[in-house]
């Protein structure tokens, strides 16, 4: 049962992320938490509500313990910019 709850929490987190991406909305801990709160308000199933609350708890824990990402390649003048290795020139 624990694995099923954990899996549902992961699925719901993924749904929230995908909904943000589909809208072209910014993806951050704050926007993810806001989307999960929206899901919580609309959800009637008790099992899914419990998983949404678990996802919100995880997002809150991770955002508190996460240090802001530093930019790479010496671009400290662009805070919040994240470079993916596949986008970098070799």
URCOR-V783372 format. One line per field, one symbol per residue. burial: # if it has 16 or more other ideal C-beta (glycine too) atoms within 10 Angstrom, else .. A space follows every 50 residues. Layout:
# URCOR-V783372
burial: ???
This chain:
# URCOR-V783372
burial: .......##..##..#...#...........##.##..##..#....#.. ######.##...............................
